[in-house]
Amino acid sequence: MGQADGFLKYDRNLPEYEKPEERKKHYAEFYKPMSEEKTREQAARCMNCGVPFCHNGCPLGNVIPEFNDAVYRKEWKYAYDILSTTNNFPEFTGRICPAPCEGSCVLGINKPPVAIEHIEKSIIEEAFKQGWVKPKTDIQRTGKTVAVVGSGPAGLATADQLNKAGHLVTVFERAQKPGGLLRFGIPDFKLDKKVVERRISVMEQEGVVFKCGVEVGVTVSKEDLLKSFDALVLAGGAADPRDVQIPGRELKGIYPAMEFLSQNNARVSSLKHENHKGKVVEEVLASGKNVIVIGGGDTGSDCVGTSNRHGAKSVTQLEIAPKPSEGRAPHNPWPEFPMVLKTTSSHEEGSERAWSVLTKEFVGDKNGNVSGLKVAEIEWSKDTSGKHIFSEIPGTEKVLPCELVTIAAGFLGPDHKGLLDGMGLAYDERGNVKANTKDYKTSIEKVFAAGDMRRGQSLVVWAISEGRECARAVDIYLMGESALEAKDASMLAVG
Amino acid sequence: MIEKQGLYDPAFEHDSCGIGFVANLKNKKSSKTIQDAISMLENMEHRGGCGCEPETGDGAGILIQLPHDFLKQECAALGIALPGFGEYGVAMTFFPKDAEERQQCKDLFVEYAHRLGFKVLGFREVPTDNSMLGASSKKVEPHIEQIFLQFLDSNDPEALERRLCVLRKYSNRNIHREMPSTNDSFYISSSSYKVMVYKGQLRTNQLKPYYKDLQNLNMTSAMAVVHSRFSTNTFPKWKLAQPFRFIAHNGEINTIKGNVNWMRSKQVLLESTNFTVEEIDWLMPICDINRSDSSNLDNVIEILTLGGRPMAQVMMMLVPEAWQHNPEMREEKRAFYEYYSSMMEPWDGPASISFTDGKIVGATLDRNGLRPSRYCLLDDDTLIMSSEAGSLPVDESKVIEKGRLQPGKIFVADLEKGRIISDQELKDQICSAKPYGRWLKENKLNLKDLARPMKKTNAPAKGMQLLQKQIAFGFTREDLISVLEPMAKDGNEPIGSMGTDVPLAVLSAQSQHLSNYFKQLFAQVSNPPIDPIREKVIMSLFTNLGSQKNILAETPEHCRQIHLETPVISNGQLDKLRKLNDGSFKSYTINAIFSAFDRPGSLESAIDEICANAERATLMGCNILIISDRNIDQNTAAIPSLLAVGAIHSSLIKKGLRTRTSLVVESGDAIETHHFATLIGFGANAVNAYLAGDTIRHMFEEELESGDVSIKKLLANYSKAINYGLLKVFSKMGISTVQSYQGAQIFEALGIGPEVIEKCFTGTVSRIKGMRFDDLAKEVRIRHKRAFQDTSIDKHLFIGGFYQWKRKGEAHLFNPDTISLLQKSTRTNDFKIFKQFTDKINDQTAQAMTLRGLLQFKKGATAIPLEEVEPKESIFKRLASGAMSFGSISFEAHSTLAVAMNRIGGKSNSGEGGEDEIRYAKKANGDWERSAIKQVASGRFGVTAHYLTNADELQIKIAQGAKPGEGGQLPGHKVDEWIGRVRHSTPGVGLISPPPHHDIYSIEDLAQLIFDLKNANRAARVNVKLVSEAGVGTIASGVAKAKGDVVLIAGHDGGTGASPLSSVRHAGLPWELGLAETHQTLVMNDLRSRITVQTDGQLRTGRDLVIASMLGAEEWGVATAALVVEGCIMMRKCHLNTCPVGVATQDPQLRKLFTGNADHLVNFFTFLVEDLRLEMAALGFRMVNDMIGRTDMLEVKYNDPHWKTANLDLSPLLYKPNVPASVGLYKQKEQDHEIENVIDRKLIELAQPAIHDGAKVTGEFKIINIDRSVGAMLSNEICKVHGGVGLPDGSIDIKFIGSAGQSFGGFTTKGVRFTVEGEANDYFGKGLSGAELVIYPSKESKFVPENNIIIGNVAFYGATSGKSFINGQAGERFCVRNSGVTTVVEGIGDHGVEYMTGGRVVVLGKVGRNFGAGMSGGYAYIWDKWKEFASNFNNELADLEAISAEDAAELKGLIEEHVQHTSSKIGKQILADWDKELKNFKKVMPRDYKRVMDKLKAESKSKVQSSKVEVG
């Protein structure tokens, strides 16, 4: 299988990007095509491990060595067949996943890991190109109906799976277009919206009904839904952003990252000026402004890239945590997810980054607009119980000038107000909808929950994984058994 | 005698022996013949065994001609008037001791004798003296009487003989039935008018004192056959002693289960003019599985001989020579063997058999020649045949011939005709008695010649239909990629590495293939596995279809059968069979299907139905039954093909119909080798794997369309791979033909319930019970349902996950979680993380993955404080790291492990690749890279006197968990300069380890090797490594009796650097079973206190160690886990040399990536022992020794048993033998190695000036065959002082006169020169480490040296350096695995220079078959005067070359040296006419070796040139 010594012959290689100054001028995806031969070389680096840690590291359980081998052998269709048994939307994860698989790739012990994500994307794009991804028209219907609330990755995966199992699925989305965070959160330059639309179109042709601009609990009552559907899956995401509650927060020009990103995505797609929650919002542009992004994660990085495309005067990204090391720390060995310094394409496009920075106060101008952010450097240590604590370094306080601040400090959990509170659902201790990963049942009969709404903020790949598992649970609930693929349970299980 | 209990089963017993006979060719009766035979027997004491008490032997006996004069005299005194010789018979009978019981027996016997037409002339109590017997022998001593019987119905002595046989069998059967208590105490040793047997549970030197008759010089005979038995247990029965009535057997019939089963069907068809129908009925049963293999063989020989065939012909029928691949064999002989193959499958296994009917006496050797057999003829007509030369000292001046029996040859002395009949004359006569060739031509059909039907019956399955079938029959993606693809593409069996860590089939949470419940058995110690590649001349795959006939007759119709070249048949071939319907052949298809809907009992009733079908069809004359599962659909599922064939085979055997028909399996579930092996092993004659074929067609669709490959080629490759795999499976049990493997049931079932075993696999060992029919049905239905489920969700194949961890695949104990926790904990020295690791391993409540996972500690133990548990330092001593060779793993990985083990005081193991001497000295920082355990494996790489001296323990690796019964191969690319040096081989040239140790073909051979090693290093423990399988306990008892200090029971799950996937997965058993059986058997035999028991196999946690101790181990080995600590991430790519973490690779680039560290290993072993101590404290144990065998502290987890495990019965595992408190439960006493009085002690004394003062010493000693391993101890002393360098040549120059015992010159080091005047036995120069050995016949002898044998088999095995000159012939396997010795010899037997990697061999005489197999180094010069060498030469790895001038000079020098040392006549002749004789020489040169040597030459040349350039 594969090429036994491929990893000794070839180095890790990824498609080249357009130069930052070029790509900054547009919102389109900016990697250059890579030849089939080069991609096969990358696949040849896979060692077909006796214990494929990547396959374990992938939240979906993608059978990575097998599709790598198929690509190496030029058996693209077979690669696609293998990939689609575990992943409904490789075109999404192949673009925007932080790739925990690569973090746990065995080759990563002492060499750069296999370019799994690139291979994944190559397979699915080849599949679309060849027409292998086509709507299934001969689905035998069970006569059961399921409503899915939310059309983010979790909702889409749930819907896709349940539809394949023969149930009639209706997806309710409060925004103007389906896709949730994929549509409104992630910038086009990382995930072109045509890619999302391409998939949704296939699903629609297969019979999934999308009802957008419909807010369950408001536009349509939960009672109606429970009456007209045999099951209801809540996949509304963790949309409640974590705020930075410091003096001056009321000043204008300070936005949760999702507000900033969603209105921009709508603009790029020439849609109504609404946010990801279907609410009309004001236009926010970073053009000519000093921008500060609070939060050093991927969402923050998206704010950086977007601001640069707006033509910001400067972009600064702040992080309260200390600067990660370049390589793995001893307490974070392989195959754990590498907590190392990550420089994204957006960072390459120009930004200042600072770590161990405490944000103390927003400073405003006379018009109530934000004009600066008072920060101080901090030092991290551990208290007697081993908890990480920080202390401010005296004399480091300063004010950073800014006219636009985006807060990308993560999410607290699902929006409780409205549907969830209205239904009287039980929450877990972190405020997420309470349901386990065995049957995905909430505290209310025939209501299920999946994705960030159930597990709290997480990755797209986790959302898809939850959606698939939840769909299987719903299928079992409806039919007594399920022929849908599970993530861990073998189809040969003796029960 | 001990009955079946716990895991012990008397059926597992083995024995092996010394045999021999003395005869007077002219049939002159004398008491001397008897007395000589007894002395010979007494000189083979070391080939026999004794129990825990020295006075109890394993058995000894003698068979003589009926001493009519003596008996007449004795009887006269008793008032019994004996008629003339030939008019009466004598039944030598064991009766019960109890007088009342005895009288009952006698009354019954007399009644039966009368019923069968005998007059009982009287009884004579055989005078015995039991004063010297050991208590256990005495306890079961019978009362022995001779019964004199006259036959009233006929005057024909042969009719009398036949009727005596009938009487014996009839009375035996009926008395045991009437009085079951006499099962062991009533027994007739012999009943004949011609011969008589005296035998018992005696030591060899007790036979004569016990039987007073044997002391009486009035007792005379012209021949006497003797036998000394070495049994694996200490409770043999008197009746198991040999000789039997016709034979004395040294060896083991591996296929005994199959042979006995087949006899059961054959006996139904018996008819003979020599016996009436009634008599035939009285003779039944011919065989009985409860008797020993030798006893059954004796019974078959008896019926065939009395049925009217000459004895020699009977031997040819039962133990045929290897005829299938011998182009040199005469046509008539081949025809004879082929004809008889249609009647009788070989009784296969190592066998040296002495046989006699009182008029002739002879001997034969199996096709592989695995037992020694030497003879000597004196000028006074005395013929002596024995397992060892010199066991009966003779006047050398009277010797006219010395020879040996060769593989497959028969040797008969016809005492009535007064001459020896040679193999050729004998066989010519027998083979031309009937026109066997014509009979075959006219009757036998070849499958390939049969007409092919016009239309194919079945089109290949495609698309969804194919997928559904694949799912239903359990195909996985892994099967396709890892198994079928390499087979179809390259015709090879897939190879893998590292051990298996998946659950046993019965514990698996996934639906399993039925074959996975069956584990392949393999040969260890009591018989050798075979190398099917290098020794393929003896292997055969052909099989016959059709019906068999009466084996007491021979007619042309007997061979009216269809010949198949292999049991793997194509669709086209099956179609041919399907269409057969004529007078001779008629086929009938049985649909092996059952209801797919869950109804209790449906599978079992379907099985009853197919069995009834098969029976009906057979009775109607259908002689080819096709068992097919093609007709499955949504409603009907397939009966697992193994279940179907097993059931039909068993039921036909029970009905006596089996030989009337043949079974062909047409199955979708035959995918890999093991599936075919189980099908054939449980009765199939041929197998068609149609779905594997369809799958291959589908997999290669594109290549087929483009015409890159043809389907014919792909399928041929697949069947080639399966055939090759089958040979490997047979050969690991020492079986060489598929015919004998068929139905031989060489498997142990694990997790199959008794009702299934009884109906489908009758007689198969299944010790922990398990699945019932409904459970098996359920497993099938899980797959079936997935396949035919009505859903629009895309179906696809399952992922598999046996050979690699996969998320939805089979569970593995080493998985991403456990590997990373183990690495993290040991690298950060964090015991808490280690506990997370152990919790994950131990937490098998959700799914038990191992047998120990089903166990828990009993509640209620009183915990003690941790401080009271013995300290970790004392426990460290009990730890060993696993045997991994330098070569399979990198120097870094190997030496780091050694350093860590030495730091904690445990023992690391060198593995089988030798060890670099630089590691023997401690480093400046105190670290020591020396491995405390030095392994001695079959390849003997780098095993020198110096290597053996530098060890605390010497481990004989009999088998390896990952591939028991198989050899190994280190590919050339892994043999770099360093490894080459350490292994004494050539860099770049691949190395082969043979499957067997060529000096261990039996238990007494093992005793000899232990004796060798004990001589080579008195301070080291000798450890024998076995692999768990049914019966390993009895082998371990044999090891204890052979004086092993330690026995290691390895689990089937041990690692490997390279092994066929099917072996990793399907051979061997978990250590839990083997260990418990070993402990129980040793305790029952009171041998446990003499030997340390060690176990290994995926041990990882303190709990594992505690359970191992409770099941009987006081020491433990850890390998895989230690490698993981060193960085191994279970890539399972060791065989590819691409290990990305530098552990199992020799690639310098990858070795740099090694990050292992001795500190991490010390952390690991400390954690492991701390974990153990915590468990011990919780259980209240202070000392490890207190835990040994404490199975009472264990119980089975009963909470919520899964349906698959609900019927498992682990009580045999937890069984505690009921023995007195005096019986030790762990090692308490040292073995008596009997090395106090060996000749070497004198040699050492003599050699002191040479060793210490550089003086030269000389000496002269008498030597006899009981002086064994001469030179080993002396060399040990030399090495202690002079290391591997030794002394200057000839420093110690000793002459011996007489017959040297085994292993003469074994491991003898440089500076020693031994000269023998006389002869020597097996293993001459074994492991020679630099010494010179010279041997020539007695100066007084008259025979021609070059025509006579002078040294035995397997000379210079594993020798590394030295020189030897042999004035005479050597036996089989001369210079096997020689890597450096230069030797001149005057003729050798079969398989010469096998696996040789270095050294020079000159043969000035005839060479046996298969010369040069597996030879990868060194070279040989053959004097091919007879121009027949080419046909005996195996050219797979080597070529024949002309002699160059350089060669000629070297050769001439060696012959001159030979003449100088031995005065060889032939040597002188050759030198006298050198220019002419030189043309008769050929040089044998291994191809790879030549390539490497040429390259080296070229390199050194260019170096010289370049240096010249520089100078110039």
Interface residues (C-beta under 8 A of the other chain):
Chain A: M1 A4 D5 F7 L8 M47 N48 C49 G50 V51 P52 F53 H55 N56 G57 G61 V63 P65 E66 D69 D81 T85 S104 V106 L107 I109 N110 K111 K136 D138 I139 Q140 K164 A165 G166 P330 H331 P333 W334 P335 E336 A483 L484 A486 K487 D488 A489 S490 M491 L492 A493 V494 G495
Chain B: R477 I481 S482 M498 S508 A509 Q510 S511 K778 E779 I782 R783 R786 Q789 D790 T791 S792 I793 D794 H796 F798 I799 Y803 Q804 W805 K806 R807 K808 G809 H812 F814 N815 P816 D817 I819 S820 Q823 K824 R827 T828 G1127 I1129 M1130 M1131 R1132 K1133 L1136 T1138 P1140 V1141 Q1149 L1150 L1153 T1155 H1202 W1203 K1204
